[in-house]
């Protein structure tokens, strides 16, 4: 960036300083005179609505002045002020920022990292960058690998070279709210753009509630992963001797209000309605899978050109390209489900499902919903398939009640179609294996299947917001 001269800054900020510190020709004569060494407090608002407070002797912000909070502030006049550790470290002239920055939040301090799946995906990202598919934008990777400290990297467009932007300590965990918010703040400070998107990369298991201790043994990100792990909610961080996970409620807290245009979960099971309900205020579009994904994950050399498309990101194009890549595979690797949710519709979906559940419907005794988890104990079933098979029973059920219930059910099913704007799937989960499961129903969202309220205590389901706000009404 070009450094701005003090005279330029003086001319543009003098009025702000003058008004903020309350200098006026009409000041009371009783007020004590301002001493030359007294610091004036200047409060400014940048073009994003963020407030910056500077303590300055001269009344004009200068490098070295105390300021708060830390961050990068783009003022309406074109001045950029950078604050680190409570002091101004840079004053420069604003230059045109990139159209988009994408942050891949890669928590690979687990079996995916030890299997080098993180390095394979980074290599794919480098191929896309080398071929110029980033379109002059920023691709950042927060990389917490199997061994070593977490690092924020940038993969440079046109060369594929990797620049280290920041090195972090292993504490707090990469799956803490504090660390995730810190990294997102660093992304905006170090690679500012008009638009931001995130890819969440790790193990995951949807809504399942964890208290940072493993209980459920599953195959994790895919059958290609040879390590049985306990992976619940988003992520798995084994770097400190204690295994950490991030429940979707905490994930929603960390991502809320971060100005993200899209989030894609390059991990398993995150397209559950319970997880989406926790994440409903984080981004306009969220993509993921109701089932497991292959160990290689998304083919970044193919999908990044869509995500870095000129103008708005072609999010549907990227997820569809992911599906086509997997669907063209053979053997057990031809396995996958893909969906994109319009997050503005999630609250409407919650209201529609709650209305259905409030009638106290039941499932037929012989009903077996579409499952997306091949273990004997499954937690992810097709939401629409379950709604379609609910029924009312009892002596007080009359024709008028049945009509109202059916109207509510159809409204909920229609709301699913409004919420899920893209969906695709392969014919089977893990074809050709003993765990082969046909996908006969796939609405794009999974949910827990319960016949009675006692099942809600399993895996902490009764701690989820979806249970408390929606699903519990089925049993009242």
N, C-alpha and C positions, 0 to 999 in steps of 0.2 A: 504494500500500500504506500501511496505517497504521503510523506509526513506533511502536515499542515503547518504553516507558519503561525506564530503567536498572534501576529496582526490580523490574520484571517479569522482566527478563532475569536479574537477580541471583538471584532466587528459583529459577529453573529451571536455571541453569547452575552454580550454586555447587558442587553435589555433583560434577558432572563435573570441574570445575577442581580441586576438593579431591583427588579420586582420582588425576587425571592427574599432578599435580605431586608427588604422594607425600607430602602433608602428613599427619602422623599423630601422635597423642598418644604413640605408642610409639616415636617416632624416637630414634635413638641420641644421647646427649648429646655424642658426639664430632663430630657433624655441625656444620658452621659455620652460624651464624645467617643467615637470609635478610635481605639488605639491602633497604631500602625501594626502591632504584632497580633492583634485580635484576628481570629479566623472567622470568615463569613461562611455560613452554610448555604449552599446553592442547591436547589432542588429542580431537576429537569425531568421531562418526560420524553422518552424516545419514541420513534415512529411506530413501535409495537405496543405502546401504552405502558411500558415499564418505567418505573421511577428510579432516578439516579440522584444520590445525595453526595455532594462534594464539599469538603472543608478546605477553604482557600483563603490565604492572606490577601491576595491581590483582588479577589472577587471574580477571577477568571480561572477555570480549571487548568492545572499544569501537571506535567508528569511528576510524580512523587507526592502529590496531594492525597490526603486521606479521603477515601470514598467508600460508599457502600450502596448496594451489595456487589459482590464479585460478578463479573460477566462482561459481555460486549454490548455496548449501547450505541445504536445508530440514531443520531439526533436528526430532527427534521431538516436542518440546514445542510446536512451532508457530512457533519463531523462524526467520527467514530471514536469513542472512548472505551478503552479496555481497562478493567479493574481486576487486579489479582491480589489476593491476600490483603485486602483492605486498602490498597494504594493504586493510583493511576499508573499504569505501566506503558501505555501507548495512547497517543492522540494522533489521529490520521484522518485522511479524507476518504469518505465512503466511495467505494468503487462498485460497479455493477456485480451483484452476486450471482452465483450459479442458479440455474433453474431448479435443480433438485439435489438434495443430499439423501442418500440411503445408508442407514446404519444396520449392519448385520451384527446382531447381539449373539455372539457365539460362545456358549458355555460348554466347553469341551474338556473340562477337568473331570473326566469320567471315561467309560469304556469306548465312547466314540472317539475321544482324543487318543487313547492308547491304541486304537485301531487305525489311526491316521485319517479318519474320515474328514476331520476338519481341514487338514492340509490338502486333501483332494479337492474339497470345495473351494478353498482359497485359490488353488491352481486354476480351477474353472473360471473364477472371477478374474484372474489375471489374463486369461485368454480373451475374455470379453473386453477388458480394458485395452489390451494390446491391439485388438482389432478396431479400436475407436468407438466401441458401442456404448461408452458412458456419455458420449455427446458433450464433452467438456464439463460434466458434472462431477460430484464427489461421491465416491464409494468408500465408506468407512467400515472397518471391522473391529469390534471390540472382541479381542481374541484371548480367552482364558483357556489355555491349553492344558494338557495332562500334567505337565511339569513346567514350573516357572510362573512368573508374575503375569497378571493380566496386562495386555497392551492394547492401546487404541492405535490402529494403523489406517493409513489411506493407500488404496491401490490407485495409482496414477493413470489417468486416461491417456491412451496413445502409446504407453510404454509397458504397462503392467508392473512397473516397479513399485515397491512397498516402502512408504515413509512411516517412521515411527513418530506419532504425534504426542503420546503420553504413556508413561508406565505407571501402573497402579500397584498398590500393595494387595496381598491376598485377603486382607480384612478391611472393611467388612466383606462378606461374601458377595460374589457376583449376582446372587439371587436375593439380595437384600434390597429393600426399597431405596435406601440411601445410595447404594452403589449405582443402581440403574438410573436414578435421577441425576447423579453426578455425571455419568457417561453421556446422557442425553444433553445435559447442559454443555458439556465439553464439545459435543458434536456441533451444537449451534454456534458456539464461540469460535471453534477452530475451522469449521467448514460451513459458514452461513449460506443459506439458500432461500429461495422463495417458497420452496415446498420440501417437506420431509416425509420419508417413509422408513419403516423398520421391517427387518426380517428377524424372527426369533428362532434361534438355532440351538437345539440341544435334545435331550430326552424330554418326554412329557407324557402326561396321562390325564389331561382334561381337568375335570372338577375335583378329582379325588383329593381329600383333605389330608395333609401331612403335618406332623409336628417334628420334622427333621429327624426321623428315624424310620428305617425301612421295614415294611411288613409284607408287601405284596411282591412276589417274584414274577416278573414278566420279561419278555424278550427285549423290551425297550424300543429303540427307534426302528428296528427291523430284524427279520430273521437273519440278515447278513451280519448282525452283531452277535458275536460268539459269547458275550458275557451276560449272564442272567443278572438283572439288576432290580432294585426297588426304585421305581421312578413314578412319582406322583406329582400332580399339578404340573407346573412348567419347570423344566431344568433339573440338573443334578450337578452339584458342586462338591467334589470330594477332596478339594485341595488342602484343607486344613486338618484332616484327620477325622472330622465330623462331616457327615453327608448332609448337605443343605438342599432343600427344595423351596419352591415359591408357590404358595397357594394362589389361586386365580383372583381372590379378593385383594391380596397384596399386589399382584401384578396390575390389577386395575388401578389401584392407588398410585403406583409408580408411573403408569403411562397416561393417566388422566391429565388433560390440559396441556399436553406437550405439542400441540399443533401438528399432529401426524395425519397425513392424508390416507395412509393405508398401513396395515400390519399383516404380514404373512407368517404363518407358523410352519416353518420347515421342520416339523416334528410331529409326533403321533398324537391322535385323539383330541386335539384341541377344538374341533368343530362341534363341541357339545353345547346344547342350549344353556346348560348351567354355567359354562365358562363364558359364553358370549354375553350372558346377562351380567356377569361381573365386569365385562370389558366394554359395555355398551356406550360408555362416554369417552372412549380412548381414541377412536378413529372412525371416519365415515365408512370405510370398507375394511373387513377382516377376512382373510382366507385361511383355510386349514383343511384338516382331514378328520373324518369321524373314526377312522381306523388307524392302524399302523402304516408307516411309510417305509420304503426301502432304505437301507443304510446309506446309500449314496445321496439321498435327499434330492433336492431340486437341482436340475442341470443348469447352473448359473450362466454358463457360456451361451445358453439358448434363451433363458428367461430375462436376463438383464437388459438386452436391447428393448424389450417391451416396457420394463419398469423405468428405463431412462428415455422413453419416447418424448419427442418434442411436445410441449404443451402439457397436458395431463398424462400421467402414467397410464399405460395400457395394462391395467391390473388384470382384467379378464383375459387378455391375450397371453399374459405371462403364466397364469394358472392353467389355462387351456394348453399351452405349450408343454407345461409340466406333465399334464395328463397324457398328451399324445406321446411324449417321450416314454413314459412308463407303459402305456398301453401297447407300444410297439415291441416291448421286451418279450422274452420267452421264459418258460419255466416259472418257478416260484417268484421271480422278480416282477412278473406281470401282475402286480398287486397294488391297488391304491384307490382311494376316494378323494375327491377334490370338491370344494365348495367355497363360495364367496358370499358373505352376508352384508346386506345393507343395514348398518347398525342403527340407523334412524328408525328402523321398523321393529327393533327388539322389544321396546316397551309395549308396542301394540300387540306383538305376539304374546307377551306375558299376560296382558289383559284378556286376550282371546282364549288362551289356554286356561287361565284361572276361571273364566266363565264356564268352560266345559267341566272342569273339575268340581266346581261348586254344586253340580247336580248329584255328586256322589256316585259316579258311574263305576262299574266293575269290568274286569276282563273275563271273557269266557274261560272256563276251567281248562280247556284244551288249547288255548291260544298260546302260540310261541312267537314272540316278536322277532323281527330281523335283528340279528346280533352282529356286532362289529369287532368283537373281542373273542379270540378262539379258545381262551381258557374255559374251564368248567364253570368258573364264576365270572360272569360278564357284568360290566357296568355301563356299557354303551350300546343302546338299541335305537332303531329308527323312530324318530318322534312321530312322523306322520302315520307310520304303520300302527303304532300304538293308539293314536287318536281314532283312527278308522275302525278299530275293533272294540272300543269301549261301548258298553251298553247299560241301560237302566233296568233294574229289577226291583220288585217289591209290589205289595198290594196297593200302595198309594200311587202307582205310576199309571196315569191315564193318557189318553190320546193327545190332549193339549200339551201335557208336559213332554211327551215324546217329540212333538213337533218343535217345541222351543229348544230342546236338547239338540235335535238334529240341526237346527239353524245355527246354534252355537258351535257345533262341531264343524260345519261347513265353513263358518267364518274363520275358525282357527286354521283349518287346512288351507284356505285361501291366503291367510296371513303368512303361513310358511312360504308359500310361493312368492309373496311380495318381499319377504325377508331374504330368502336365498335367491340371489340374482344369477348364480352360475352353479352348476353341479355336473359332475361326471364321475364315472367309476369304471373300473375293470370288471369283468364278469365274476371274478372270484377273489377272495382273500387267500393268499398263499396257495395257489393252485398246484396240484400234483404232490401235495404233502399230506400227512395225516391230519393236519389242521385246516385243510381246504374248507372254505365256507363260501357258499354261493351268495352273491349279492342280488337278491330279488327285489329289494326295496331300498331306495336311497333318496331321501328328501333333501339331504345336505346338512341335516342337524341330527345329532344323537341326543338321547336322554336316558336317565335311569328308569328301570322298569320295576315297579313295586305293586304287589297285590294287597299289601296292608301297611299301616304306618310303622309297624315294628321294624321293617326293613330299612327305615330311614337312618337308623343308628349305625348301619354298616358303612365303613370308610368315611365317617363324618358327614354323610349326606345331609343330615339335619342341621349342619352348620352352614350349609350353602344358602345364599340369598334366594336362589330359585326355589328351594324347598320352602323356605319361610314365607316368601311372597306369592308363590304360585302353586307348587305341587302339593303342599300340605292340605290345600282346600279339598282335595279329593277324598280325604279321610275324616273330615269334620262332620 
